[in-house]
Amino acid sequence: MSTATVSVEAMEEVTAVFADEDSEAWVAALSAPGPAREAACSRLHDLLLRAARFEVKRRRASLPHLRGDDFDDLAVQSADDALIAILAKLDTFRGDSRFTTWAYKFALLEAAVKLRRRAWQGREVPLEPETWDVFAADNPSPERQAEESELLRELKAAIDEELSPHQREVLVALTLNGVPIDVLAERLNTTRGALYKTLHDARKKLRAHIEI
Amino acid sequence: MNDDRELMKALLGPDGPELTCEECFDNLDRYVELELVASDADAAIPGMHAHLEGCPACHEDHESLKALVASTQKPA
């Protein structure tokens, strides 16, 4: 397990702005040497496990093929990974929120990413349009506005003609094919942030082209 | 995704400046706590709301954190 050390100067600077004593106590205990730190890590792990199980419970319907033990293993692994991430980033906690809220987000993120990846395990990630028919006017609903249909046709043309192949693949996978960004990042060996930047740039091009 | 408006919203994303995924994660705890005390979280953290509209994964993470923190604040 990796550890994070915090200098006395940095601690004084950080604790001076903590909004509550409980947060200050958490950081002090996790920064202390010896058994006090081990005890704090154990308490924090319990907290993170509760958060990870909360996330698993929210999402387990999307994974009907998994057993109860699989879900709990995933929650424990998420809590383990979140604890490592928190200890490594402890000196970045600014006290803008309660420490527990700050810590929860790491556990929820770890669990969410693992669950999204598990849901797509063994599935092909479609990078080509599977649903271009959403643009087609074969079955126009009576209430469909002509203006919107025209806009969609312009959008399809802009996707085909204005975007780079990579931008098109990312846009199509994330927005039309419903591939989770964490899953796509793993398959393309990149990061969530880099993919979102690509998506953002693609959207910017589309907006500029159709001038809405 | 059958609705044209939803489709266009997903394709075009939010209008205006937005945070990155990393900035969103960095600010998520503060944003949620501000929301839960009915403060103007969007004014405090500009670009957060737009990013949560444009990024489904961050949107889900936000919903989860808000629900979890809210559940811990309920009286016993």
Interface residues (C-beta under 8 A of the other chain):
Chain A: A51 F54 E55 R58 D96 S97 R98 T100 T101 W102 Y104 K105 L108 L109 A112 R116 T131 V134 R144 Q145 E148 S149 L151 L152 L155 I159 L171 L174 T175 L176 P180 I181 D182 R192 G193 Y196 K197 L199 H200 R203 L206 R207 I212
Chain B: M1 N2 D4 R5 L7 M8 A10 L11 L12 G13 D15 E18 T20 C21 E22 F25 N27 L28 D29 R30 V32 E33 G54 C55 P56 A57 E60 D61 S64 L65 A67 L68 V69 S71 T72
